Each structure stands twice: as structure tokens, then as C-alpha cells.
Amino acid sequence: MSVPVWLWLATLGGLLVLILIDLVIVDRKPHEVTTGEAARWVTFYISCAVLFGIGVWVWGGHDPGVEFFSGYITEYSLSVDNLFIFMLIMGSFKVPAIHQHRVLLIGILLALVMRGVFIAIGAALIERFVWVFFLFGAVLVWTAISMLRGQEQEEYHENALLRRTRKIFPVTDDYVGHKMFVKRDGKRWITPMLMVIIAIGSADLLFAVDSIPAIFGITQEAYLVFTANAFALMGLRQLYFLIGGLVERLAYLNYGLAAILLFIGAKLFLHAAHEYGWVPDAFEINNWISLGVIVTVLVLTTVFSLLKSRKDQRAAEAGELPATDSQPTNT
């Protein structure tokens, strides 16, 4: 799939229009995003991604279309797992509800720019060196193993970038509206608003370490890699407000994502081995199989997670009944 320059420019222009619409309609006035508002915007962004994917399918062919949808679903799924970290960051910095949307918007825009750089570097490396597929596959396997270990982070610890920022600039104790810089006593201060934006952006940069190799395992077309990431990130912001605590109900999400990453890692290893002539064509995993595996794993993960959540809730309610029944009654 050869992508002309005008299509890149048109796509970037279209994404910019979507961002401007979001800025004008949603972010025109600081407010707490309601569940209904978030649901409408999630539906809007998913619809945009689906329409874009259909366009790729119609004008680019069924293979690029399947690759886009597989990549988009994978990136969006990995992003859901990252929402928990965003929640920890928001809670750690005590971000007022009316400013959370702006924080996520700016943080994710920064993340999109940084991922664009990563994608360009990754595409250049893949084009020149076949062994990069082995490296990407190893990253995914390591990430999957880390997920399976179940090492969940219960509180947020500031990274080196944030600690360095605090040493260089004085930080105000409280938020000053949505301002990131203020001037006090002739001295420039930064506010917690800028700190949390840096935290969100740097956290997503770490997430890119596994998400970018994952989608390169599905498609090596930089255009599809970038657009799948862009739509996933843009829809992530509203998804944060929609599902909130529901992330905790997806008890088996890490296992499902680990299975997907292991599958894509294996696909990368096989692809590299095939390029070196070590395995026959029959061992190559085609796009339809990839899409089927990804969707099946996510559906099973969601169903079993919700069943477990319902079972735990019933068990908790049943555990409360004896205490209620055992109370003395007046006769």
C-alpha cells in the first residue's frame, strides 16, 4: 500500500479538524464531563475510526482494511489497560474534575506527537533491518510476562522527569484555574496543571514501548500504524470518563492483553524467520487470523471478567445476609 503525500496531509488535516471540534465544543468552558456526554463522544470517535477503516478497505483493498481494524482494536484495548494509570495520576495530583478533560487532551496530544516520532523511527528500522522484528517480538513477550505476573501498581510514583522539573522550577501548592504558569513576586512558577500534563504524556510514552511494536506486528505500513494510534488515543480521553471504575471490573483484562501480545510476538518471530528463509510460507500468520484471534480473546476476556464480577458481587451480598438475619427481633 503506497500512500501519497497528499493523503498524509489530508489525514493530518482531518485529525486536526477533529481536535479543533473537540476544543470548541467540549473544552470551550471547564466543566465536569458527564457519563452521557462521554458516551456520545466515544460513539463519535469510534464511528470516525470505523468510517476511516471502511475507506481504507474500499480504496486500499481488504488487506490494508483488515490491518487497520486489527491495529485499531489492539491499540484501543491496550489503551484501556492504561486508563488505570491515568486514574492513579489524576488522583495523585488531585486534579479537579472540571480540569481533567483539558489535562487528558493536552497530554494525549503530546503523546500523539511522540508516538509519531516513534513510528517514523520504527518504520525506518524495519525497512532496513529484518532483525528488528526479533527485537519487537522480544519486547512484546517481556511485556506479556510482566502482565501475567500480576504486578499491579496501587499508587503513583513520580518519574525522573517530574522530579527534575520540581528541582528546576518552583511549583505552586494549588491549581490556578487551568493555567500552567503563573508569576508571583516577580518569579515564574509552574502549577500542578503542567505537572500532571507532563505525567500523563510521559506515562503514555512508556506505554508506546509495547503498543508500537504490537501494531508493527500487525502491519508494517507507517500510515496505518499512525492512524490506528491516532484514533485510539483520541477516543481514549472520553473513554476515561465513560468507564471510570468499570476498568476494575475487567479482572482478566491483563491476561487477555498478555495473550494478544504473546500472539503478536510469535507472529513477529515467524515473520522475521520467514524473511531470513528459515521457515516456509505456510508458517506466516495472515491478517484474517490475526483479527480473529484478537477479537476472540477480547470478547472472551470481557465476558469472563463480567461473569466473575457478577459472581463476586453476589457472593458479597450473600455474605451480608446472615449478619442481617442474625439481628434480634422484637416479639
N, C-alpha and C positions, 0 to 999 in steps of 0.2 A: 504494500500500500504506500504509494508515493504521495506525500502531502505537499502541495504547492504553498509558496509563501503567502499568497493571498488568503488561503484557507486558515492558516495560522493567525493572520492578522484579524480576519473576520471572527474567528473563535474567541480570541482575546478581547476583541471589541464587544462581543456578545456577553462574555463573562463580566466585563466591566459594567455593561448596562444593568445586568442582574444585581451587581453590588450597589450601583447607584440607586436602583429601585428600592433595595433594602434600606439604604441610608435615608432616602427621602421619606419612605412610608413608615418604617419601623423605628429607626433611630433618630427621627426628627426631634423627638422630645424624650428625655429619660423617663422610663416607666417600667413597672414590673410586668414582664411578659406572662400573659395568661396561658392556660393549657389550650384553650380554644384557638388563640392566636398562633401558638406554636404549632398546633396540629395543621392549621391551614397552610403555614409556611413550609412545613415538612412535606405536605402533599404537593405544594407548588414546586419545590426543588426536586423531589423525586420524579414528578411529571416532566420537568425540564430535562432531567437525565434520561428518562425513558424516550422522550421525543428525539433527543440528540442521538441516542443509541439506534433508534429506528432509522434516522437519517444516515448514520454510518452504515447500517445494514443495507439500505436501499442504494446508496451511491457508492459505497466502498466494497460491498459484497458481504456474503453471510459470514465468512471467516472473521473479518475485522469487527463485524457486528457482535458476534459471539464473544470475541476477545474483549470488547468494550464492556459488555454486560458482566462477564466473568470478573474483570478487573474492578468494575464499579462495586459489585456486590462484595467482593473481597475487601476492598478499601473501606467501604461503609461499615462492614462487620468489624474490622479491626478498630475503626474509629469508635464504635460503641463501647468496646472494651476500654478505650482511653478516656471515656467520659468519667469514669470513677476517679481518675487522677485529676481531671478538671474540677470535680466536686471537692476533692481534698484541697486543691489550691484555692478555690473560692472560699472555702470555709476557713482555711488558714489565714488568709488575708482579710477575712470578714468583709467581703465585698457587698455593699448594699444591693438589694435586689434590683433597684431601678438602674444600676450601672452595669449589671452583669452582662447584658446584651452587648454593650459597647466594648467591654473587655474582650469578650469572645470574638467579636467582629474584627477588631484590630489585631488580636493575637493570631487569629486564623489567617488573616490576610498576610501577615508576616510569615506564617508557616507556609502559605502557598508560594510565596516568592522563594523561600529557602528550598522548598521541595522542587521547584522549577530548576534551581541550580543543581540539586542532587540528580534530577532526572537527566539533565543535559550531560553531566559527568558520567552517569551510569550508561547512557546510550552510547557515548563516545568510547567508553571502555569495552562494552560488549561488541561494538563493531570491529574493534581492533584485536581483542584478546578473548579467545574462547574460554580460557581458564577462569575468567571472571564468573562464569556460570557456576563453577565449583565453589567459589568464594561466596556467592549469593546463596547457594544451596546450604552451605555450612552455617551461614548467619540464620537462616530460617530454622534449621534443625536445632541450633542452640537456643533460639527464642522459644521454640515449641517445648523443648525440655524444661526451660525456665518456667513456662506456664504450667506444665504438668507437675512441677514441684510444689505449686500452690503457694508461692511466696507472695502473699498479698500485703500491700502497703496500707497501714491503718492511719498514718499521719504523714503530712508533707514536710520534707526537709529541704531547705533552700539549697540550690546548687551553687557551684563555684562562681558562676556569672553573677548571680544575685548578691552573693557575699562580697564580691569585688565591687559591685555597684554601690553597695552600702558604705564601703570604705572610701570611695571616691567622692560620692555626693551625700549630703545630709538628706534624710528622709523625714517628712512630716509624720506626726503621730496619727493624724486623722485625714480622711478624704476631704478634698476641697472641690465639691461638685464632681465634674468629670475631668477636671484639669489634671495634667500630668506634671506641670511645672508651676511653681509659684515663686514670688520674690518677697523675701522678708528681711527687714533690717539691712537692705542693700545686698543681700546674698541670695543666690538662686538655690531653691530647694526642689527636690522631686517628691512626688506624692506616692502613696501606696498604689494609686491607679496605674502609674507607669511600672511599678514593681510587679504587679500581678500580670500585666500585659507581657512583660519580659518572661515571667514564669510560665505562662501559657505557651508563648512562642517557643521557648527553649525546650519545654516538655514535648511539644509536637515535633521538634527537630529530632529528639531521641526516638519518638515513635516512627519517624521516617526510616530509621535504620532497619526495621523489619518490614515496613509496609512497601517501601520502594523495591527491595529485592523480590518481595512477594508478587507484585504485579509484573515485574520483568520476567517472572517465571510463567506468566500467562501470555504476555505479548512483549515483543521487543520494539514495537513501534512507539517512538517517543511521543507522538501526537496522542495516541490512545492512552498511554501511561499518564500523561499530564492531564488530559480532560477527565479521566476517571478519578484522579486525585482531586481535581478542582471541584467536581460535582459532589464528591463525598465530603470534602471539607466544608463546602458552602451549606450543605444540608445538615452537617453535624451541629452547627450552632443552635438551630431551632430544635433539633432532637434533644439537646441538653435540657431544654425547658419542658419538653414533652414527656420524656420518660422518667427523668429525675431518679427517684428512689426505685423505679422498676428495674434498674440495672442490677440491683442487689438480688432481685428475684431470679435472674438468669444464672442460677447456681452452676450450671455446666458450661457456661459460655467459654471459659478458658480451655476446657477440654475440646470443645468443638473447634475453636480457633487453632489450638495446637495441632489437631488432626489435619486441618486445612493447610497449615504451614508445613507440616511434615510431608503432606501430599505434594505441595508445590516444590518443596525442597528436593524430593525424589524426582520430580519432573525435570528440575534444573540439572540434576546429576545425569539423568538419562539423556537429556538434550546435549549436554557437553560431551558425554561419552559417544553419542551418535556423531557429533561433529568431528570427533577425532577418529571415527571409524571403528570404534571398539564394540558397538552393538548395532544390530540390523535395524532397518526402518520399522519393523513390527513393534519395537520397544518404545517408539515415540508415542506420547500421550496426546491425542488430538484435542481440539478445542471443545467439542461437544462433551467428551468425557470429563474434561476439567470443569465445565459449567455444571454438569450433572452431579459430580462429586461435591462441589462447593455448596450448591443449593440443598442437596440431600442432607449434608452434615449440619447445615444451619437450621433446617426445618426440624430435624431430629433433636438437635441441641435445645431449640426453643421449646418444643413440645415436652421433652423430658424435664426441662427446668421448671416449666409452669406446673407440670404434674407434681413435682417434688415440692414446689412452693405451696400448692394447694394441700398436699398431704401434711406438710409441716404445720400449716395454719389449722387444719382440722385437729391435729394432734395437740396443738397448743390449746385450742378451745375445749377439747375433751379433758385435758389436764386441769382446766379451771372448774369443770363441772362438779367434781367431788368436793372441792372446797366450798362451793356454793350450797350443795345439797347437805353438807355436814353441819351447816349452821343450825343452831337450835331454833325450834319454832314454838310459838306460844300456843298452848292448848287450853 
